[in-house]
Amino acid sequence: MPTHIIGGLGTSGHMSAVNVNPPEPLEIDLLKAYESLKDKFRILVKSFLVLTLSYRGDIKVTLFLKGRMLIRNIQGESEALKIYEDILKNVS
């Protein structure tokens, strides 16, 4: 699935956060996503608007209802895209 990076935040070539959007908005049931992800990742925040999890080490991922993800503490866009795809395959 092609994705769209909508912005990276960071300094010195190190991205600390990246927003990744799906090409078309998705309809993610965050309760079902929670059930799919809770045994694979540590869930930090669960609400009807977002699901935030600890992905690996210091990497944090916030999943939004329409499929956007805010991915923090990463090295760059390619890492963000890999994480995005991994989370979506665990949700679908």
DSSP file (Angstrom, degrees, kcal/mol; ACC not computed):
  #  RESIDUE AA STRUCTURE BP1 BP2  ACC     N-H-->O    O-->H-N    N-H-->O    O-->H-N    TCO  KAPPA ALPHA  PHI   PSI    X-CA   Y-CA   Z-CA
    1    1 A M              0   0    0      0, 0.0     2,-0.1     0, 0.0    84,-0.0   0.000 360.0 360.0 360.0 119.2    0.0    0.0    0.0
    2    2 A P        -     0   0    0      0, 0.0     2,-0.3     0, 0.0     0, 0.0  -0.394 360.0-166.9 -64.6 144.2    1.6    3.3   -1.0
    3    3 A T        -     0   0    0     19,-0.2     2,-0.5    20,-0.1    78,-0.0  -0.798  15.2-129.4-129.1 171.7    1.7    5.8    1.9
    4    4 A H  E     -A   21   0A   0     17,-2.6    17,-3.0    -2,-0.3     2,-0.6  -0.978   8.1-145.4-130.6 120.5    2.4    9.4    2.2
    5    5 A I  E     -A   20   0A   0     -2,-0.5    15,-0.2    15,-0.2     3,-0.1  -0.739  16.5-175.9 -79.6 122.4    4.9   11.0    4.7
    6    6 A I  E     -     0   0A   0     13,-2.1     2,-0.2    -2,-0.6    -1,-0.1   0.449  59.3 -21.5-104.2   1.0    3.3   14.3    5.7
    7    7 A G  E     -A   19   0A   0     12,-0.8    12,-2.3     2,-0.0     2,-0.4  -0.616  47.6-147.5 161.7 141.2    6.1   15.6    7.9
    8    8 A G  E     -A   18   0A   0     10,-0.2     2,-0.4    -2,-0.2    10,-0.2  -0.943  12.2-156.6-121.6 146.4    9.2   14.8    9.9
    9    9 A L  E     +A   17   0A   0      8,-3.0     7,-3.2    -2,-0.4     8,-1.7  -0.978  42.3  82.7-122.6 132.4   10.4   16.6   12.9
   10   10 A G  E     -A   15   0A   0     -2,-0.4     2,-0.3     5,-0.3     5,-0.2  -0.963  56.1-104.2 163.0-176.8   14.0   16.5   14.1
   11   11 A T  E >  S+A   14   0A   0      3,-1.1     3,-2.3    -2,-0.3    -2,-0.0  -0.926  82.8  19.3-136.5 159.7   17.5   17.9   13.8
   12   12 A S  T 3  S-     0   0    0     -2,-0.3    -1,-0.1     1,-0.3     3,-0.1   0.801 127.9 -58.0  53.6  37.6   20.8   17.0   12.3
   13   13 A G  T 3  S+     0   0    0      1,-0.2     2,-0.7    -3,-0.1    -1,-0.3   0.435 112.7 117.1  76.9  -3.6   19.3   14.4    9.9
   14   14 A H  E <   -A   11   0A   0     -3,-2.3    -3,-1.1    62,-0.1     2,-0.5  -0.882  55.9-150.3-100.5 116.1   17.8   12.5   12.8
   15   15 A M  E     -A   10   0A   0     60,-0.8    59,-0.6    -2,-0.7    -5,-0.3  -0.728  15.5-176.9 -86.3 126.8   14.0   12.4   12.7
   16   16 A S  E    S+     0   0A   0     -7,-3.2    57,-4.0    -2,-0.5     2,-0.3   0.726  71.5  15.5 -93.6 -22.6   12.4   12.2   16.0
   17   17 A A  E     -AB   9  72A   0     -8,-1.7    -8,-3.0    55,-0.3     2,-0.4  -0.991  59.8-174.9-152.3 143.0    8.9   12.0   14.7
   18   18 A V  E     -AB   8  71A   0     53,-2.4    53,-3.0    -2,-0.3     2,-0.5  -1.000  16.8-144.2-137.5 136.6    7.1   11.3   11.4
   19   19 A N  E     -AB   7  70A   0    -12,-2.3   -13,-2.1    -2,-0.4   -12,-0.8  -0.871  18.7-168.2 -94.5 131.4    3.5   11.5   10.4
   20   20 A V  E     -AB   5  69A   0     49,-2.7    49,-2.5    -2,-0.5   -15,-0.2  -0.989   1.6-168.8-123.4 127.5    2.4    8.8    7.9
   21   21 A N  E     -A    4   0A   0    -17,-3.0   -17,-2.6    -2,-0.5    47,-0.1  -0.869  23.4-120.1-110.6 145.2   -0.9    8.9    6.2
   22   22 A P        -     0   0    0      0, 0.0   -19,-0.2     0, 0.0    46,-0.0  -0.451  32.8-111.4 -71.6 159.6   -2.6    6.2    4.1
   23   23 A P  S    S+     0   0    0      0, 0.0   -20,-0.1     0, 0.0    -2,-0.0   0.848 107.0  23.0 -62.5 -32.4   -3.2    7.2    0.5
   24   24 A E  S    S-     0   0    0     42,-0.0     0, 0.0    43,-0.0     0, 0.0  -0.980 103.4 -93.7-129.0 143.4   -7.0    7.1    1.3
   25   25 A P        -     0   0    0      0, 0.0     2,-0.2     0, 0.0    42,-0.2  -0.278  42.1-148.8 -56.9 140.3   -8.5    7.5    4.7
   26   26 A L        -     0   0    0     40,-2.4     2,-0.6    -4,-0.0    42,-0.1  -0.602  12.5-128.9-101.7 166.8   -9.2    4.2    6.5
   27   27 A E        -     0   0    0     -2,-0.2     2,-0.5    39,-0.1    39,-0.2  -0.879  33.1-176.4-116.2  95.1  -11.9    3.3    8.9
   28   28 A I        -     0   0    0     37,-2.7     2,-1.0    -2,-0.6    39,-0.1  -0.829  23.1-144.9 -99.8 125.8  -10.0    1.7   11.8
   29   29 A D     >  -     0   0    0     -2,-0.5     4,-2.6     1,-0.2     5,-0.2  -0.784  13.5-161.8 -83.7 105.2  -12.0    0.3   14.8
   30   30 A L  H  > S+     0   0    0     -2,-1.0     4,-2.4     1,-0.2    -1,-0.2   0.776  86.5  57.1 -67.3 -25.9   -9.6    1.1   17.6
   31   31 A L  H  > S+     0   0    0      2,-0.2     4,-2.1     1,-0.2    -1,-0.2   0.929 111.1  43.0 -67.4 -44.3  -11.2   -1.4   19.9
   32   32 A K  H  > S+     0   0    0      2,-0.2     4,-2.0     1,-0.2    -2,-0.2   0.892 113.2  52.8 -66.3 -38.9  -10.5   -4.2   17.5
   33   33 A A  H  X S+     0   0    0     -4,-2.6     4,-2.2     2,-0.2     5,-0.2   0.919 107.8  51.7 -61.1 -43.1   -7.0   -2.8   16.8
   34   34 A Y  H  X S+     0   0    0     -4,-2.4     4,-2.4     1,-0.2    -2,-0.2   0.932 108.8  50.2 -57.8 -46.9   -6.4   -2.8   20.6
   35   35 A E  H  < S+     0   0    0     -4,-2.1     4,-0.3     1,-0.2    -1,-0.2   0.869 113.8  45.9 -61.1 -36.7   -7.4   -6.5   20.7
   36   36 A S  H  < S+     0   0    0     -4,-2.0    -1,-0.2     1,-0.2    -2,-0.2   0.821 121.6  35.7 -73.5 -32.0   -5.1   -7.3   17.8
   37   37 A L  H >X S+     0   0    0     -4,-2.2     4,-2.4    -5,-0.2     3,-1.4   0.670  91.7  85.5 -99.2 -19.2   -2.1   -5.4   19.2
   38   38 A K  T 3< S+     0   0    0     -4,-2.4     5,-0.2     1,-0.3    -1,-0.1   0.766  93.8  46.0 -62.4 -27.6   -2.3   -5.8   23.0
   39   39 A D  T 34 S+     0   0    0     -4,-0.3    -1,-0.3    -3,-0.2    -2,-0.1   0.617 118.2  42.6 -88.6 -12.1   -0.4   -9.2   23.0
   40   40 A K  T <4 S+     0   0    0     -3,-1.4     2,-0.3     1,-0.2    -2,-0.2   0.725 120.7  25.7-101.8 -28.3    2.3   -8.0   20.6
   41   41 A F  S  < S-     0   0    0     -4,-2.4     2,-0.6    15,-0.0    -1,-0.2  -0.929  82.0-103.8-137.3 156.5    3.0   -4.5   22.0
   42   42 A R  E     -C   54   0A   0     12,-0.9    12,-2.9    -2,-0.3     2,-0.5  -0.742  37.6-139.6 -81.7 120.5    2.7   -2.6   25.2
   43   43 A I  E     +C   53   0A   0     -2,-0.6    10,-0.3    10,-0.2     3,-0.1  -0.702  25.0 176.0 -85.1 126.1   -0.3   -0.3   25.0
   44   44 A L  E     +     0   0A   0      8,-3.0     2,-0.4    -2,-0.5     9,-0.2   0.807  69.0  17.3 -98.3 -38.5    0.3    3.1   26.5
   45   45 A V  E     -C   52   0A   0      7,-1.8     7,-2.5     2,-0.0     2,-0.4  -0.998  59.9-177.0-139.4 132.4   -3.0    4.9   25.7
   46   46 A K  E     +C   51   0A   0     -2,-0.4     2,-0.3     5,-0.2     5,-0.2  -0.976  24.2 136.7-130.5 118.3   -6.3    3.5   24.6
   47   47 A S        -     0   0    0      3,-2.1    -2,-0.0    -2,-0.4   -17,-0.0  -0.893  66.0 -98.0-146.3 177.8   -9.2    5.7   23.8
   48   48 A F  S    S+     0   0    0     -2,-0.3   -18,-0.2     1,-0.2     3,-0.1   0.616 122.6  42.8 -76.0 -10.2  -11.9    6.0   21.2
   49   49 A L  S    S+     0   0    0      1,-0.3    16,-0.9    15,-0.1     2,-0.3   0.783 122.4   8.0-102.1 -36.0   -9.8    8.6   19.3
   50   50 A V  E     - D   0  64A   0     14,-0.2    -3,-2.1    15,-0.1     2,-0.4  -0.949  48.9-150.2-145.4 161.6   -6.2    7.1   19.4
   51   51 A L  E     -CD  46  63A   0     12,-1.8    12,-3.2    -2,-0.3     2,-0.5  -0.978  18.9-168.6-133.2 120.0   -4.2    4.1   20.4
   52   52 A T  E     +CD  45  62A   0     -7,-2.5    -8,-3.0    -2,-0.4    -7,-1.8  -0.932  11.5 173.8-114.2 133.5   -0.6    4.6   21.5
   53   53 A L  E     -CD  43  61A   0      8,-2.8     8,-2.5    -2,-0.5     2,-0.7  -0.931  38.0-115.1-136.2 158.9    1.8    1.8   21.8
   54   54 A S  E     -CD  42  60A   0    -12,-2.9   -12,-0.9    -2,-0.3     6,-0.2  -0.859  33.3-177.2 -90.7 115.1    5.4    1.1   22.6
   55   55 A Y  E     -     0   0A   0      4,-2.6     2,-0.3    -2,-0.7    -1,-0.2   0.969  60.9 -26.8 -82.2 -57.7    6.7   -0.5   19.4
   56   56 A R  E >  S- D   0  59A   0      3,-0.7     3,-2.4   -15,-0.1    -1,-0.3  -0.895 108.3 -34.3-161.8 127.2   10.3   -1.4   20.1
   57   57 A G  T 3  S-     0   0    0     -2,-0.3    -1,-0.0     1,-0.3    -2,-0.0  -0.377 129.6 -14.5  58.9-126.1   12.7    0.3   22.5
   58   58 A D  T 3  S+     0   0    0     15,-0.1     2,-0.4    -2,-0.1    -1,-0.3   0.422 104.6 119.7 -88.4   0.7   11.9    4.0   22.7
   59   59 A I  E <   -D   56   0A   0     -3,-2.4    -4,-2.6    -5,-0.1    -3,-0.7  -0.538  43.1-170.7 -74.6 124.4    9.8    4.0   19.5
   60   60 A K  E     -DE  54  72A   0     12,-1.2    12,-3.0    -2,-0.4     2,-0.4  -0.932   4.4-163.9-116.5 139.9    6.2    5.1   20.2
   61   61 A V  E     -DE  53  71A   0     -8,-2.5    -8,-2.8    -2,-0.4     2,-0.5  -0.988   5.3-164.1-126.7 129.2    3.4    4.8   17.7
   62   62 A T  E     -DE  52  70A   0      8,-2.5     8,-2.2    -2,-0.4     2,-0.5  -0.970  11.0-159.2-112.6 122.0    0.1    6.6   17.9
   63   63 A L  E     -DE  51  69A   0    -12,-3.2   -12,-1.8    -2,-0.5     2,-0.2  -0.865   7.0-157.5-103.0 129.6   -2.6    5.2   15.6
   64   64 A F  E >   -D   50   0A   0      4,-2.6     3,-2.0    -2,-0.5   -14,-0.2  -0.664  31.0-103.1-106.1 162.1   -5.6    7.4   14.7
   65   65 A L  T 3  S+     0   0    0    -16,-0.9   -37,-2.7     1,-0.3   -15,-0.1   0.802 118.1  49.5 -52.5 -38.2   -9.1    6.4   13.5
   66   66 A K  T 3  S-     0   0    0    -39,-0.2   -40,-2.4   -41,-0.1    -1,-0.3   0.285 124.8 -95.1 -92.6  10.4   -8.5    7.3    9.8
   67   67 A G  S <  S+     0   0    0     -3,-2.0    -2,-0.1     1,-0.3     2,-0.1   0.379  77.9 139.4  96.8  -4.8   -5.2    5.3    9.6
   68   68 A R        -     0   0    0    -47,-0.1    -4,-2.6   -42,-0.1     2,-0.4  -0.476  33.5-161.4 -70.6 144.8   -2.7    8.2   10.2
   69   69 A M  E     -BE  20  63A   0    -49,-2.5   -49,-2.7    -6,-0.2     2,-0.6  -0.996  15.7-154.6-129.1 136.7    0.2    7.3   12.5
   70   70 A L  E     -BE  19  62A   0     -8,-2.2    -8,-2.5    -2,-0.4     2,-0.5  -0.954  19.6-167.9-102.6 118.4    2.5    9.5   14.4
   71   71 A I  E     -BE  18  61A   0    -53,-3.0   -53,-2.4    -2,-0.6     2,-0.3  -0.945   6.1-166.6-115.7 121.1    5.8    7.5   14.9
   72   72 A R  E     +BE  17  60A   0    -12,-3.0   -12,-1.2    -2,-0.5   -55,-0.3  -0.751  56.1  24.7-113.7 153.8    8.3    8.9   17.3
   73   73 A N  S    S+     0   0    0    -57,-4.0     2,-0.2    -2,-0.3    -1,-0.2   0.923  84.2 136.7  66.0  50.5   12.0    8.3   18.2
   74   74 A I        -     0   0    0    -59,-0.6    -1,-0.2    -3,-0.2     3,-0.1  -0.731  60.2-125.7-121.6 170.5   13.0    6.9   14.8
   75   75 A Q  S    S-     0   0    0     -2,-0.2   -60,-0.8     1,-0.2     2,-0.3   0.729  75.4 -40.5 -90.0 -25.3   16.0    7.4   12.4
   76   76 A G     >  -     0   0    0    -62,-0.1     4,-1.9     1,-0.1    -1,-0.2  -0.993  67.9 -66.3 177.7-177.4   14.1    8.3    9.3
   77   77 A E  H  > S+     0   0    0     -2,-0.3     4,-2.5     1,-0.2     5,-0.2   0.854 119.9  56.1 -64.1 -38.6   11.3    8.0    6.8
   78   78 A S  H  > S+     0   0    0      1,-0.2     4,-1.9     2,-0.2    -1,-0.2   0.907 109.0  47.7 -64.4 -39.2   12.1    4.4    5.6
   79   79 A E  H  > S+     0   0    0      2,-0.2     4,-2.2     1,-0.2    -1,-0.2   0.907 110.5  53.2 -64.5 -40.6   12.0    3.1    9.2
   80   80 A A  H  X S+     0   0    0     -4,-1.9     4,-2.7     1,-0.2    -2,-0.2   0.908 108.3  49.7 -60.6 -43.0    8.7    4.9    9.7
   81   81 A L  H  X S+     0   0    0     -4,-2.5     4,-2.4     2,-0.2    -1,-0.2   0.889 109.7  50.6 -65.7 -39.2    7.2    3.3    6.6
   82   82 A K  H  X S+     0   0    0     -4,-1.9     4,-2.2     2,-0.2    -1,-0.2   0.921 113.1  45.8 -63.0 -43.3    8.3   -0.2    7.8
   83   83 A I  H  X S+     0   0    0     -4,-2.2     4,-2.7     2,-0.2     5,-0.2   0.916 111.1  53.4 -65.2 -43.4    6.8    0.3   11.2
   84   84 A Y  H  X S+     0   0    0     -4,-2.7     4,-2.5     1,-0.2    -2,-0.2   0.936 111.3  45.0 -56.2 -49.9    3.6    1.7    9.6
   85   85 A E  H  X S+     0   0    0     -4,-2.4     4,-2.1     1,-0.2    -1,-0.2   0.881 112.3  52.3 -64.2 -39.0    3.2   -1.4    7.4
   86   86 A D  H  X S+     0   0    0     -4,-2.2     4,-1.3     2,-0.2    -2,-0.2   0.921 111.3  46.1 -64.1 -44.6    3.9   -3.7   10.3
   87   87 A I  H  X S+     0   0    0     -4,-2.7     4,-1.1     1,-0.2     3,-0.4   0.938 112.3  50.8 -64.6 -45.8    1.3   -2.1   12.5
   88   88 A L  H  X S+     0   0    0     -4,-2.5     4,-2.4     1,-0.2     3,-0.4   0.878 107.3  52.8 -62.1 -37.5   -1.3   -2.1    9.8
   89   89 A K  H  < S+     0   0    0     -4,-2.1    -1,-0.2     1,-0.2    -2,-0.2   0.820 109.8  49.8 -69.0 -26.6   -0.8   -5.8    9.0
   90   90 A N  H  < S+     0   0    0     -4,-1.3    -1,-0.2    -3,-0.4    -2,-0.2   0.685 113.7  46.3 -80.0 -18.7   -1.3   -6.6   12.7
   91   91 A V  H  <        0   0    0     -4,-1.1    -2,-0.2    -3,-0.4    -3,-0.2   0.830 360.0 360.0 -89.4 -37.5   -4.5   -4.5   12.7
   92   92 A S     <        0   0    0     -4,-2.4    -1,-0.1    -5,-0.2    -2,-0.1   0.472 360.0 360.0 -77.8 360.0   -6.1   -5.9    9.5
